[in-house]
Amino acid sequence: MNAEKIPNIIITRLPVYLRALQRMADNGLKTTSSQEMGDRVGISAAQIRKDISQFGEFGKQGTGYSIDYLIDKLREILKVDRMWDVIIVGAGDMGHALARYQGFANRGFNVVMIFDNDKNKIGQKIGDFTIEDTANLVERVKAADIKIAMLTLPASVAQGITDKLVEAGVRAILNYAPISLSVPENVKVQHIDPATHLQRMTYYL
Amino acid sequence: MNAEKIPNIIITRLPVYLRALQRMADNGLKTTSSQEMGDRVGISAAQIRKDISQFGEFGKQGTGYSIDYLIDKLREILKVDRMWDVIIVGAGDMGHALARYQGFANRGFNVVMIFDNDKNKIGQKIGDFTIEDTANLVERVKAADIKIAMLTLPASVAQGITDKLVEAGVRAILNYAPISLSVPENVKVQHIDPATHLQRMTYYL
């Protein structure tokens, strides 16, 4: 199991499988099949079997997958069998939504700080968080050894802050800004935008 | 070119290619290669060529793809060579963020209404929108023949509103609520959640 040898495209599907499995577990289910998982996530059963088999033999012929076991294994593979501290940069609508989002804790993430450069926002509260000044971003992130950031800034300032995040040691950025960020090779960026998701459905209309 | 014969997994990648191509066009580029696209989106060049070739012969050996031509074709395939009216249900932080999001218009979408069931929110303004009562949802959506909705409600009420959306004729739902929605087979749901995207990066940390 070598991190460099598993195609990125397979890695992108594993969190989708994990989410589906966690929902099944929440509903009290104990075992599942690649067919049932496929129906839930819209990916073929053959593809799911192939993806999962990259990491070893998890299923048994005829009895399918143990949901709890597969959850544990996927969490281990994706390294979310631990908690990651995450920061939010940008305290607009999206930053507020993320700061209040309840779905991080049971997926391996813990929001610990939120930053903005707007003097009117700095010092204000969002729930338990106090909005901090981006001027202190590098120092604060380095001191807390934070590796993951969610970026909810306007396009015009997103690259400048990204450079600071990289300088501070951040290695993974979830980008809500509508631009491509330039980062070194050892930094991962995931772009998240609603239009892309909508376009995955219009094909079928 | 039969809608039923292209695997869903390929369809999910096309909007990612389209977004990358639109950024290249914005930067003044005229042609690209599957290799260059692959570097930008984190998918292998071979996979990109295979995906695109499902729909016909778009590239020329040695000269690559014409960006404008490929954009036109992908927009046509994904049916975003037209404008789709979209509604938002749920006027919380995420609903506000979506109502103000500037990235829909040039991707084929036009937000036209926003609904909530909170008496304190109904009648208030978000930009040019007035928040409407979900009690009028079915009637309003039917009258305007709307097919696409973005759902930013708490998990507890998401299924009930989904049933109303389906009754009103909605066929595509972008779901921000942290639950699996039950819908008829002819209705598409895309789930969007930040934790899934974060988990696509932790593997590499």
HADDOCK unambig.tbl for C-alpha pairs under 7 A between the chains (distance, minus, plus):
assign (segid A and resid 8 and name CA) (segid B and resid 42 and name CA) 6.89 0.50 0.50
assign (segid A and resid 9 and name CA) (segid B and resid 43 and name CA) 6.33 0.50 0.50
assign (segid A and resid 11 and name CA) (segid B and resid 200 and name CA) 6.26 0.50 0.50
assign (segid A and resid 12 and name CA) (segid B and resid 200 and name CA) 5.31 0.50 0.50
assign (segid A and resid 15 and name CA) (segid B and resid 196 and name CA) 5.37 0.50 0.50
assign (segid A and resid 15 and name CA) (segid B and resid 199 and name CA) 5.99 0.50 0.50
assign (segid A and resid 15 and name CA) (segid B and resid 200 and name CA) 6.59 0.50 0.50
assign (segid A and resid 16 and name CA) (segid B and resid 196 and name CA) 6.65 0.50 0.50
assign (segid A and resid 42 and name CA) (segid B and resid 8 and name CA) 6.88 0.50 0.50
assign (segid A and resid 43 and name CA) (segid B and resid 9 and name CA) 6.34 0.50 0.50
assign (segid A and resid 77 and name CA) (segid B and resid 203 and name CA) 6.67 0.50 0.50
assign (segid A and resid 78 and name CA) (segid B and resid 199 and name CA) 6.34 0.50 0.50
assign (segid A and resid 78 and name CA) (segid B and resid 202 and name CA) 5.98 0.50 0.50
assign (segid A and resid 78 and name CA) (segid B and resid 203 and name CA) 4.42 0.50 0.50
assign (segid A and resid 79 and name CA) (segid B and resid 202 and name CA) 5.93 0.50 0.50
assign (segid A and resid 79 and name CA) (segid B and resid 203 and name CA) 5.68 0.50 0.50
assign (segid A and resid 93 and name CA) (segid B and resid 93 and name CA) 5.45 0.50 0.50
assign (segid A and resid 93 and name CA) (segid B and resid 94 and name CA) 6.71 0.50 0.50
assign (segid A and resid 93 and name CA) (segid B and resid 96 and name CA) 6.32 0.50 0.50
assign (segid A and resid 93 and name CA) (segid B and resid 97 and name CA) 4.92 0.50 0.50
assign (segid A and resid 94 and name CA) (segid B and resid 93 and name CA) 6.73 0.50 0.50
assign (segid A and resid 94 and name CA) (segid B and resid 94 and name CA) 6.24 0.50 0.50
assign (segid A and resid 94 and name CA) (segid B and resid 97 and name CA) 5.50 0.50 0.50
assign (segid A and resid 96 and name CA) (segid B and resid 93 and name CA) 6.32 0.50 0.50
assign (segid A and resid 97 and name CA) (segid B and resid 93 and name CA) 4.93 0.50 0.50
assign (segid A and resid 97 and name CA) (segid B and resid 94 and name CA) 5.50 0.50 0.50
assign (segid A and resid 104 and name CA) (segid B and resid 195 and name CA) 5.96 0.50 0.50
assign (segid A and resid 107 and name CA) (segid B and resid 195 and name CA) 6.41 0.50 0.50
assign (segid A and resid 172 and name CA) (segid B and resid 201 and name CA) 6.14 0.50 0.50
assign (segid A and resid 174 and name CA) (segid B and resid 198 and name CA) 6.69 0.50 0.50
assign (segid A and resid 188 and name CA) (segid B and resid 201 and name CA) 6.33 0.50 0.50
assign (segid A and resid 190 and name CA) (segid B and resid 197 and name CA) 6.45 0.50 0.50
assign (segid A and resid 195 and name CA) (segid B and resid 104 and name CA) 5.97 0.50 0.50
assign (segid A and resid 195 and name CA) (segid B and resid 107 and name CA) 6.42 0.50 0.50
assign (segid A and resid 196 and name CA) (segid B and resid 15 and name CA) 5.38 0.50 0.50
assign (segid A and resid 196 and name CA) (segid B and resid 16 and name CA) 6.66 0.50 0.50
assign (segid A and resid 197 and name CA) (segid B and resid 190 and name CA) 6.47 0.50 0.50
assign (segid A and resid 198 and name CA) (segid B and resid 174 and name CA) 6.70 0.50 0.50
assign (segid A and resid 199 and name CA) (segid B and resid 15 and name CA) 6.01 0.50 0.50
assign (segid A and resid 199 and name CA) (segid B and resid 78 and name CA) 6.33 0.50 0.50
assign (segid A and resid 200 and name CA) (segid B and resid 11 and name CA) 6.26 0.50 0.50
assign (segid A and resid 200 and name CA) (segid B and resid 12 and name CA) 5.32 0.50 0.50
assign (segid A and resid 200 and name CA) (segid B and resid 15 and name CA) 6.61 0.50 0.50
assign (segid A and resid 201 and name CA) (segid B and resid 172 and name CA) 6.15 0.50 0.50
assign (segid A and resid 201 and name CA) (segid B and resid 188 and name CA) 6.34 0.50 0.50
assign (segid A and resid 202 and name CA) (segid B and resid 78 and name CA) 5.98 0.50 0.50
assign (segid A and resid 202 and name CA) (segid B and resid 79 and name CA) 5.93 0.50 0.50
assign (segid A and resid 203 and name CA) (segid B and resid 77 and name CA) 6.69 0.50 0.50
assign (segid A and resid 203 and name CA) (segid B and resid 78 and name CA) 4.44 0.50 0.50
assign (segid A and resid 203 and name CA) (segid B and resid 79 and name CA) 5.69 0.50 0.50
